[in-house]
């Protein structure tokens, strides 16, 4: 009996010593990341819009409102013109671990269904890999391929196809609100 009492007593003492951090006042908190020294803004529920997402993700003036990375024909490498966009989303995710993203890879209509699903996945994975290299956690990011099934433009010319060769970044907040 004494052998069981001592571990139970020790567990009770340790549980009593634990504490939780005090609740914040809802204002954004600024910190610094350990590896880059870049400022990171943490979003709280006081600064969200009707979709449940922070205003900086939906305000057209913010780079974070831009969530599409376009690709060249038959390619899945991120072009230089989109690297700052991906870096901004990585920085947001690094400072806001409670948010998750779904990266949807898309292709134009040319090619077989199987080929386009594979290429779409490579595009989504390229964005996911870059987000992770810049500090986002793998558990924050899911990548899927839609292939040619969800075109942004139904046209059948190069202008339409260029709009369809893309990866889209969709957000979900900590309460489950968001775009997916």
N, C-alpha and C positions, 0 to 999 in steps of 0.2 A: 504494500500500500504506500509506504514512504517513497518507493522508487517512482511511482506514478505522480505523487504529490509535488516533488521537486521540479520536474519538467513543466508541469502545469503552472506552478507558481512563477517560474522563470519566464514562461511565455506571457503571463499576465503582466508582469513587471515591464517586459519589453514593449508590449502593446500600449501600455500606459505612457511610455516615454516617447512614442511616435507622435508626430505633429503634422498638421497639414498647413500649407501656406495660407495666409489670410486672403480673402477675396478682394480683388482689385476694385477700383471705382469705375471701371469701364472705359477709361481713357487709353489711347494707344500708348504703348511702351516702346521706347527705343533702346536697342542694345547693339552689341557688336558681335560679329561672328569671330570665332577663334582663328580661322585660317586666313581670312582675307582682310579683316578689319573694316569691312564695309558695314554701313549702317543697315539695320534690319528693323522694320516697323511691324509690330504685332498688332493685329486687328482684333477688336473686341466687338461684342454684339451691339454696342451703341452706334456703330457706324455702318450699318447694313441697309440695303435698299429693300424694296418689296419682294425681291426674289430670295432674300435671305443671304445674299452675297455682299461682301464689303463694297462700298461705293467705288473704291479704287479699281475694282475689277469690272465695273460697269460704266464708269464715267468715260465718255468718248475722248476726253483730253488725256487720259492715262494710257501709257503703253500697255498696261495689263488688260485693257479692254480689247486689244487686238490679240486674237487667239488662233490665227491661221498661219501655218507655215506652208508655202508653196514650193513645189519641186519641179525640176526639169523632167522632160520626157524620159521614162525608163530609168530614173535615178531616185536614190533615197538618201543622198548626202544633203545636209542642211547648208543652204547657200549663205554666204557671208552676210547678206542683207537681213537675214532672220536670226543671226546669232545674238544680237542685243535683245531681241524679243524673247528668245528662249532663256537668256540669262536673267531677264527681269522676272519671268515666271518662276525660275529656280530660286531667285532671291526671295520672292514672296512665299514660296513653299517652305523655304528654310526658316523663315521667321514666323511662319504660321503652320506648325506641324499638324494642327487639327483639320486642315483642309486637304482634300484629295482631288486628283484630276484623272480624267479619262482622256487619253489621247487616241483619237480615231484617225486611222490612216485610210486615205481614199485614192482612187486612180481615175483616169479617164476611161472611156468605153472601149478603147482598143485593147486587144488581147483576150485570152481565154479567161473564164471565171476563176480558175485555179491560179493562173499566173497573176491576175489582178489582186486576188486575196493575199497571195504571198508578197507582192510588191507593197500593198497597203500596210501589211504587218511590218515590213522592213521600214517603212516611213514612220509609222507610229513608234516602233522600237528605237529609231534614230533620235527622235525627240525625247523619248523616255530616257535613253542613255545619256543624252546631253544634260537633261534636268538633273539626273543623279550625279553626274560628274561635277556639277556646279553646286551640289549640296543638298538637293532634295532626297528624301528617303524613298527606297523602293516601295515600301508599303503605302506611300502616298500616291503612287502612280500606277494606273492600269493602262495597258495599250492593247487596242483591238484593231482589226482590219474590217472595213466595210466594202473593200474592193471598189467596184464600179456601181454598187447598189444605191448609193445616196448622192447623186450628182448635185453640185451647187448650181450648175447651168445645164439645161437639157439640150443645148445646141449641139451641132455635129461639125464644128469647125475648130481650128486651133485656139481661138479666143475662149471658147467654151471649155475645151479640153484643159487649157492652162488653169482655169478656175477649179477644175475637178481634181487636179494633181496636188493633193494637199494633206496636211495633218491638222486636225482641229483639237484644241485644248479646251475641255469642258470641266467646270469646277463643281464640287459639292462641298458644302460647309459642314461644320461639326454637328448641326442639327438635322442634317439630311437634306436641307434645302439646296437648290442650285440647278444646274443644267442637265444632270443625268441621274 
